[in-house]
Amino acid sequence: MPNGLTEAFDYWDEYWGLLYSDDDVRFPTQLWGFESFTDSARTLGTVNHGGATFGFLQTGKATIRDSVIEWNLLPEQWFALPDGLDVELQPYTRLMISQRRGFRGISAMGGPIETVGRLRYIDGCSDSLLCAPPIFGAPCLNFLHFPSNIHQTPHTHPSTRAGIVARGSGTCITPTGRTELCAGRIFYIPRNSI
């Protein structure tokens, strides 16, 4: 269960396995999280087959495997795989994975992420497209940077937004309340919510 429940914003600080499943007809999405801070004995996890996976290693070290690829990830690296995968975490590791159900993605890996994004975004923020969609309308993986003391204009998105706070801290303000954000916190924002 999420730590914070609002209509527009859910988050998790402790996580292992499936966190959220959105059965939206257009964008069915599952959010997965694996961390070995809470219980260092938890090291092996699985994301079920059935859709492309996009992930980010916030801290620690992890190995991800599918039927073809095995990659060793270091802090602030990202990846995309065509389908489900197995994960193996080292102690003190945090890994977030978003899965787009019913979509077969590509294999890609990169990082670590840069200090700021490469593209201008709302109110002085910046964004980098880490894993581009292979076709128009397909899912992607972005890095969004908020400078210190920024106040972003409230806005909505036509599809799910899910991620992990890579570094730093801040406050998310929605019509239903305020949520403090800190490094390692996984979040989920449903489509068309503020």
Salt bridges, closest charged atoms under 4 A:
ASP13 OD2 - ARG185 NH2 2.53
ASP24 OD2 - ARG191 NE 2.58
GLU35 OE2 - ARG42 NH2 3.41
GLU70 OE1 - ARG65 NE 2.85
GLU76 OE1 - ARG167 NH2 2.57
ASP83 OD2 - HIS49 ND1 3.33
GLU88 OE1 - ARG65 NH2 2.99
GLU114 OE2 - ARG118 NH2 2.65
